[in-house]
Amino acid sequence: MSSLNGKAPFQDRRTFAIISHPDAGKTTLTEKLLLSGGAIRAAGQVRARGERRRARSDWMKIEQERGISVSSSVMTFERKGIVYNLLDTPGHEDFSEDTYRTLTAVDAAIMVIDAAKGIETQTRKLFEVCRLRDIPIITFVNKIDREGRHALEILDEVQEALALDVSPQTWPVGMGSDFFGVYDWQKKKFHTSEGERGGAFAQTKEVSGLDDGALTDVVFDRIMEELTENVELGAEGYAEFDQESFLEGHLTPVFFGSALRDYGIEEILDFIADFAPAPHSQPATGGRTIMPAEDKVTGFVFKVQANMDPKHRDRIAFVRLCSGTFKRGMKLKHVRANKQIAVSAPIFFFAEEREIADLAYPGDVIGVPNHGQLRVGDTLTEGENIHVTGLPAFAPEILRRVRLSDTMRVKQMRQGLQDLAEEGLVQIFKPDLGSNWIVGVVGALQLDVVVDRLKAEYGTEIGFETVPYSTARWIETDGQTLQKIIEGHRMSVANDRDDKPVFLFKNAWEIGHVTEKFPDVTFRETREIV
Ligand code: GDP
C-alpha cells in the first residue's frame, strides 16, 4: 500500500490495543471498530469466531466457562487510507503477563471504562504498564446509553486516579432513559438516533455550536440547559487537547460513547488517524535505536501461539515489524539462534480470515509459522546482530512442583512444558536437586490451562504439589559467587528454561536475608527474554 502523498507507508499505520476490565465492553467495541473499517460484515462475528475457536479444544472451555479470553490475536483493517492493526489483549488478571508483552508491540491504547463503574482494578493495572512504556492513551467511556455516573464525575476520577490530564472530546447528552446522543465538542456535531431516545446512532447533525437551533430542536430544553452548563464547566475545568502532551502520555482525550449503540466509534477512529502516533522507534542492544524509516528489516516476536490447530503441531510467532519493508520469501536472521530463516508463508490476520502477507511495513504484525524455533523476545534482522530490548519476563507469584501420574510420559511432559514455556504461558524451573520440574505462573488460572493443554495436546496427565517457595528471582553474578550461592542454598537454586540461574525464595524475609548475605549479587524480579 504505497501512499499518494509521498509519505512512507509506515506513516499510515496505527498499531494499538484496547485495555479494559472484563465486561467494560472491549469485545463490543472491537467488533464495531472492525465493522466500521469494513473488516467484518456483521456485528457478532468477533464473538462468534471466538466461540468457534473455543469449541475446538478442552482448555479453551476454561475461557468459555469463566468468561475470559485467553488467546490474543491481531486484527487488521483499513479505513480512509489508514491501516489499523488492533492487537487484542486478554483481559483477565491471571493472564497479565501475556497482556504486558502485547503492550510492548503497540504504539497507542484505547482504555475502555464502564460509565457506571469508572476505573476498575484491571484497567488500572494495564494503564500502569502503558505508563511505564509511555504509551499514549485514548479514553472511551462506554455504556452511556445506560444510567451511569455523571460525565464530570468520571472525568475527575480518571484525572485523579491515574494522575492524567483529561481532555473531553465529546459530551453525552442525557444518560440512561434520557439519553439523546453525543455532542462532538471539537467538530461541533451532534450524533443522535433517528427515532426514540436511547436508540442506536443513526444520524449526525452539523451544528454551529450549542446555541444552534437545530440542536435545541432535538433535545429537551431541560437537558439542553444541563448540557450547556456542563460543557462550559468542562471548558473551564479540563485541559485543551495538546498533541505533544498526549503523545508523551500526560494527557488523555476522552470520548463518551456506546459501543452497543454505535456512538463514538467513528470519532475514535478519526482521532487515531489524526493524532495517534505512527510506529515509533524501538530500543535494541548496544545502545542502538531502530528507526522505522531504516531500509533494513527488523522485527521482534511478542507472542507465540502453539497448536492453533490441534491436528498439526503448528506454531505461529507474531512478529511486530520495527523497520524496513518486509517482502514475502525474505531470508531473515534469527539472531538468538544465529541462523537464517526463509519467511516463505507469512500471514496477515484479518477479522474473518488470514491472508499470505506479500509486503509488510513497520507497525504491521505478521504471523510466522514455525516448528518451535521462534520464541517470545526473539529478534529477526537482515543480518545485524542486535536484540530488540524491553520485553520482560516477570517473576512468578505462584510456584508448584509438577507431579506426573504416568512416569512413562516424562518425555512428553517435558516437551509440553517446554512448548508452553516458549509460548509464555508458564515458566519452568529445573531444580539443582531432584528431577521434578517446578512451574511458575503469574495467576492461578494459568495452572488449569497447563493441566488441560498437556492432556489435550500431549496426552499427558499431570497434577501439582505445593512447594515451600513463594517467588523466584533471577541471579545475576559471576560464576564463582554463583557457585557459593549454590553450595549454601542447593535446595533453592534452579535453572530456568534457558539455563539461567534462579533463586527460589520462601518468603520476603528470605529475600532480605539472602540479599544481605550476597551484597554484590543482583536478584532480579524481571529478566529480559533474549
Ligand atoms: P468485554 O468483557 O470487555 O469484552 O465486554 P463485552 O463487549 O463482552 O460487553 C459486556 C456486556 O456489556 C455485554 O452484555 C454487552 O452487550 C454490554 N455492552 C457493551 N457495550 C455496551 C454499551 O455501550 N451499552 C450497553 N447498554 N451495554 C453494552
Residues whose N, C-alpha, C, O or C-beta is under 5 A from the ligand:
A	BS01	GDP	H21 P22 D23 A24 G25 K26 T27 T28 L29 N142 K143 D145 R146 G257 S258 A259 L260 R261
